[in-house]
């Protein structure tokens, strides 16, 4: 039965690690959303001033 306890402990540790990784992913997704918003806002401000952000000719 000791191996069962070891397996249960490993499963618990993996669940904790998964939860931590999910939290990190959520933080990164929020950061990406904030950066996209800032980039879109900057693009809008530049458009107002007549400057194209992606001026390819």
CORPEUR-V585195 format. One record per helix or strand. SS is the DSSP state (h for helix, s for strand). FROM is the first residue (numbers start at 1). LEN is the number of residues. If there is no record, write none. Layout:
ss=SS from=FROM len=LEN
ss=SS from=FROM len=LEN
This chain:
ss=h from=2 len=47
